[in-house]
Amino acid sequence: MFLIVESGEASSFPTAFTLVYIVGFIAAVTIGSIAWYNSKRPPGWEDKERPDVVPKVDTDEVISAVEPPDVKTDA
């Protein structure tokens, strides 16, 4: 037989662990929603409006911010 002994101090691991998963899930849904509404629409969704809460992402601006500038060297 096992005897369960409760101590006065409880571990905060399950609470912190659960909180991390909840925050991660909310972040994933938010980022996924932004990506979905700014992507090319699948068949049947082309004429749907973007919700007001989802920001418009300009892909040309994002790509130019990621690409390094052309650097010419004298070789």
C-alpha positions, 0 to 999 in steps of 0.5 A: 500500500502506498500512503499519500502524505501531503506537505504544507508547501505545494509544488507550483510546477503543474500551475506553471506548466499549465500556464505555459501551455495556455499562453502558447496555445493562445499565441499559436492561434493568434499567429496562425489567424494572422497568417491565415487571413493574410495568405492566399485564400483556398477555393471558396474563401476568396471573397471573404473579408478580413476581420478588423482585429487581424492586421494586414501584413505587406509581404513585399515589406517583410521580404525586403526587411529580411533580404540582405542589401546588395553589397558590391565589393572591389575584387 
